[in-house]
Each structure stands twice: as C-alpha cells, then as structure tokens.
Amino acid sequence: MRRQVVYVASPSRLAGKSVLIISLAQLATEKGMRVGYFKPISGFCVPNPKGELVDEDSETMREILGLKTGLEVCPFRICGGSFLDYFWGEDPSRFRNIILESYEEASAEKDLMLIEGAQTLSTGSFLGCQAPRLASFFNADLLLVLKYESDFVVDEALQARDYCERWGVKVSGVVLNRVEENRFKFAREVVKPMLEKEGLRILGIMPEDRVLSSLTFREIYESIGGDLIAGKGGLEKPVETVLIGAMTPESAIQYFRRVRNELIVTGGDRTDIVLAALEAGASGIILTGNLRPSVKVLPRADELKIPMLVVPQDTYTTLQMIQKIVGKIRPRDKTRIAAARKLVQENVDWEKILNF
C-alpha cells in the first residue's frame, strides 16, 4: 500500500487543525490503517510534569495514537518571541535535515502520515521550513483549514493558495471551520462556489461548536496559573465569552447581562466592576496585574460560586494566554474528542481526504 501523507496547515492561528487531525486519525485507524503523526515546528510550548517544554498538540497525538515515547514527533520547538539568537549564524540546511530525519523515523511502517503545521503557513521561513516547502519535501497533500471569522476568508484562502503555489505546491483542499450559524448557509451557497470557481476544492464547512470553543474556568486556571482567592466551588462553570471590564459600573452590568457564561478580565483595583460581574452571574473573574479587590467581595464570590483568580500579567497578555487554549483537546477529554469526531464526520468529506 502506498503511504499517504496529509499536511494540515492554516494561514492563521486557532483555525482548528488539531480538531481535524484527531478526527482523521481516529477514522483512519478504524479503517485498519497504521497512522503516524508529525509536527515539524511548534511555536507554542508548555511545561510537562517534569518541567520540560513540550508541544501540547504533539503530546496529545502521541497518547491518542499510542506512539513510542522516545519518538521525536516535534523536532523544533520555538518558544516565546525571542529565539533568533539560538539560530543566528547556523546553516538552515542542518535544521531541515534534522526535520527530514525525524520524519523518516516517525513515518516508518505507517500507511497514513498526518502532519500538523505550525501557527501559520510562513512559520519557520527563516529556516526555509515554511509549510508549503516542507509539504513538497514530504510529498504531501496540503490541506488548508481556515477559520471563518468574516467574509474576508475568501481573500485569505486565495492569498494562501498563491503563497503555496509560489513554492510549487498545489492546495489539495480547503476546510472552512467555526462558521457562525447565521453565516453557515451563506458559506455553503455563496463562498463555496466562489472559491471552487477559483480552483480551490472545498472539502468541508464546519459550524461553530460550543463544546469545542468553550472552556471551563478550571481549564483556564490550570493553564495560566495564578492565585485562586475565592469561588472555588464554581471551577467547573463553562466559559463561552471573554469580556474586558474597562467601563463604568452602570454600563458594565448592562453589558455583562447581554451574554451568557462570560469570563470577566479586569484590574484588581476595579472593585466596582468585580461587584457588577458578581451580580450579573459571570462564570468567573480574572484580576490582572497582581491587584486584589476589597476583601468585602470575597464572601459574595464564595456564596455565588463565582471563581476569582489573581494573575501577575497585564490584561492584554492574559487575553492572549486564554486564546491559546481555546479549542485545545487533551487525550483524556472524551467529551471534546467525541464532539470533534462528530463535527468532522457530519461536515467534512473525510473519505476524499483519506482517499477511501
């Protein structure tokens, strides 16, 4: 059997690559295929229980597929925004060779290799390791996942196609993800034909899924850390929307009540905003800058079971940290794994992707 290689990439972050890859891996395994996984470059790492920096997506796939512990499935981990000093003066071809050697080991005796791209198509360009170039090295089908944030997704798709073709790589298909309910019909009846007229094959349109896009306060707490000062009884509350508390208390209470399952991020010195969030029934409150509110609000948070977390970061950094964990699927998260699989089975032509 000829080995099939599918490189799943995206022009932007948080598009849903992992959701698609996890589901494809499960479906292919059930068809009797020996499935492997590889992620050439990671731009976001977290410490494991031993304190080592690892790529979370790779560790999740390693466990789901039962891959060997010593197998290097993510050879390059670029952590943080300052990394060029490590690579400065080095021969880029050396790093490409390491990636290719690691890939050969990871793909040994596999019928299907699923390769996950980094944050964007261009990540790794300074090493000559941008996604389309690596896809050509691996002789892989390049599948693009795009998050449908607005109708500008059409421009994003066409620009991504042109970028890939600059490296002599043809995009094998496109999956549009996280399409809001009020745009789903439009995406199917207007956007899909428009892109197909431009030569792009649309292999799936996936709607926004609340199970996959929401978090619990506990997940946020475990990921970003901080000091939990109240409301421990509400750690399992769902978080669907993140709001910044930077307005007057009167405006805040009206604003907070328009949405549900909201997480409020504000400075700890804004006791007025904290009280408004408590009375609006927020799912949780994060206080930034290591600033703590008046102790008078803590008993009320405990009574309402609204968790309150103090973090050292500023509001902007805190928001970025939360965004990085939205949609993350962990190996033991059976609910999200099942939701991802259902979403892909019902909305993606996965049999075409896997050539069944």
N, C-alpha and C positions, 0 to 999 in steps of 0.2 A: 504493500500500500504506500502511495506517495505521501510524504509528510505534508500536511497543510499548515501554513503559517498565517496567522491573522494578527496584524499590528493595529491595536485600537488606540487612536490618538485624538487629540482635540486642540483647537486653536486657543482655547481659554480654560481657566481653572474651573473645577467643580462642575464639569459638564455631565458626569455620570459614567465615566469609563469603567469604574470598578463594578457598578451595578450590572453593566452589560457583560463584563468578563466573568464575573462569578456565575451568572446565569448560563452563559455559553459553556463554561467548564462543567457545570452540573449536567446540562442536557447532552453534551458530547460524551461524558463519562457513562451516562445511562445507555448510550448507543454502542457502548463497548469500545470506545476509543481510549487510547492511552494519552492523557492530556498533560502537557507541561506548561509552565508559566515562566515569564522572564520580564524584568523591568530594567532596561539598560541604565537609566538615570533617574534618581529621585531628588527632588528639590525640597522635600519636607520630611524631616526625621523626628522621631520621638524616642525617649529612652525606654529600653526594655527593663524587666525586673533586675537585670544585672547591671543596669546603668549604661549599657551600650546603646549608641544611636542607631536605630533601625528604621527602615521604611515600613510603615504600618500596613500598607496595601500588600506588600510582598509577604509579610509575616502572616497576614490573613489567608492569602492564597496558598502559602506553604502548608498551613494547617488544614485547609479545606481539601487540598489535593493529596495530602499525606506525603509531601516531598521530603527528601532526605535533609536532615538537619544541617549537615555540612555543605550542602549545595549552595553555591553563590548565585542567587536569582536576581540580585540587585547589586551589581559590582560598583556603581558610583553613587554615593550619597552626598549631595551638595547641600549642606545645612547652613541656613542663615543667608544673609545678603552679602557677606564679605567672604569670598572664597578664592578670588583670583590669585592671592599671594601664594596659595598652595600649588597652583598650576603654572604660575608665571615662569617662563623660561624652559618649560618642559616641551618635549616633542609630542604634539597631539596624536600622532600615529600610534604612539605607545599605548595611550588610553583606549584608542579604538581597537587595538589588538587585544587588550585585556577584555573588552566587552565581547568581542567575537569569540575569544577562547572560552569565556564563561558561558556564552550562548551555546556553543557546541556541547559543553558538558550538560547544560540544562535540557537540551533538546534530544539527547541520546535516547534511542529506543522509544520515541514519542510519535504518535500518529498525528497529533494536533499540538501546535505551539501557540499559545495566546501571549502576545507581547503587549505590555501596557506602556503607553507613552508617559512622559513627564507632564508638568503643568501645561505646557504649550507646545506647539509644533517646533518652535525655534529653540527651546531649552536645550542647551548643550552645543549650540552653534560655535562657541569659542573653541570647542574641541573637534569641530567638524562632525558632531554627533547629533545633528538635528533629526527629528523623527523621519522625514521622508528619505534622508540619506541612509539612515540605519535600516529602514524598510527595504531599500534596494540591496543593502548588504545581506539581509536575511532572506531575500527573495520572497517577501511577504505581501499579502493583500493588505492594503492600507484602508482601514475603516475609520471614518470620522464620526465622532459624537459631538453634537452641538447643543448647547443649552439655549432654548428658545426664550430669551429674555424680552425680545421685541421683534418686529418685522425686519430689523436690520440683520437678522440671522441669515437672510438671503445674501447680503453683501459679505458677511463673514464666511459663508460657505464658498462663495465664488473666489474670494481672496485666498482662502485655504487651498482650493483646487489649483489656483495659479501658482502658489508657493510650492506645492508638491510637484507640479509639472516642471518647475524650474530645475528640479533635481531628477527629472526624467521618470517620475513616479506617477502613475495614474491612480486616482482615488477610486477604490473598488465599490464604495457605497457610503451612504450617509444615514445616520440615525439622529433624528431631532428628539430632544429629551426635555422633560419638565415643561411641557406645553400647558399653559393655564386653560382651564375648562372653557372659558369664553373665546379662546382662540384655536381650540382643537379642530373644529370643523373648517375654519379658515385655513389652517395649516395643511389639512388634508386636501381641500378642494382648490386652493389657490397657490400656496407656497410649494407644495409637492410638484404640481405640473410645471411651475415656473423653473424650479431647479432641474427637473428632468429634461426640460427643453434646452437647458444649458449643458446637458450631457452628464449630469450627476444622478446616480441611481439611488433613490430613497428607499432604504430597506426597513425603516421603522419610524413611527411617530409615537412617542410615549408621553402620556399625560402626567401632570404633576401628581405625585403620590404622597399623601400626608404621612404615611408610615415611614417612608424613606426620608422625607425632607424635615421631619420634626425630630426633636431630641427630648430627652428628659433632663431635668435640672441636675440629676446625679451624673449623667454623662458629661455635662459641661463642667461640673465641679471636679470630676476625676481627670479631665483633660487639661484644664487651665490652672488648677490648683487654687490657692487662696485660703482664707480663714472663714469657715462657716460659723457665723456668730448667732444665728437664730433660724427657726423654722425647719429644724432637722426632720420633722415629720412629713414634709412636703417634697422630699427629694425625688420622688417618682413622678412628679407632675410633668405633663408634656409641655414643651416649648415649641410654638409654631412661628412666632413673630418676635423679632428683637427690636425694641424701641429705645431711643435715646431720650433721657429725661433732661431736657435743657430748656424748659419753658416755664411759664408761670403755673402755680398750682391749679388755678382755675382752668386754664387751657389743658393742663395735663390730665385732670380727672375725666374731662370730656373725651380727650384723645385716647386715653387708655381703655375707656369703656366701649370704643368702637370696634375693637378687635378682641380676639379670644386667645387664651393660652399665651399671653405675652410675657416676655422677659424684659425687664426694665434695667438699662445700664445708665448709671448716673454717678456723680461725685458723692462721696460720703457726707459732705457738708450740706447737701441738699435735703435736709430732713423734711422739708415741705413736699418735695417730690416723692420721697420714700413713703410718707403718710398717704399721699394720693394713690400711689401704686398699691399700697395695702388695702385701701378702701375700694379700689377698682377690682380687687381679686386677681392680681397678677400671679403668674406661675412662679415667679422668682424675681429677686432683685440682686444686681451686682453693683457693688460700690467700688469705684476706681480710685487710684492714687493713694491707696492705703489710708483713706479718710473714713472715719467711723461716724455714724449718726448719733444722735442723742440716745442714751440708754433707755429712754422712755418708750421708744418704738419697738424695742426687742420683745417685751412680753406680748405685744399685739401681733407681731410676726409669728411667735410661737403659737399663739391662740388660733390664728388663721392658717397655720401650717404653710406659710409662705417663706421658703428658704432665702436667707440673706447672706451674700458672700462678699468679703472684702478682698480685693486684689491689688497688688502694687502697681500694675500697669496703668497707663492712661486710657481714656475711653476708646480712642481710635485703635490702639494696639489690642485692647480687649476684644473689640469687634472682629478684628482680623483673626484672632485666635479662635473665636467661636465659629466663624465662617469656615475655617479649615476642617472642622469636624462634622459639618453638616453633610449627611449622606454617607458617612463612613459606616462600613459594615464590618463587624467583628466576627470571628469564627463561631462563637457560641451564641450569636444573636440570631436565633432561629426565626424570630418574627420578621426581621428585616430581610433575611436571606429568602424566606418564603415569599415576601412581598416583591422582592426584586425578580425572582423567577417568574412569578405570575405576571408581572408587568411586561417582561420580555416575551414570554410565551404568547401573550394576548396581543401585543402591539408591534412585534418585530418579526420580520421574515428570517428567523434564525436558521431555518433549514437551508436557505440560499447562502447565508454566510458560511455555514459549515459544509456546503456542497452535498447535502443529502438529497 
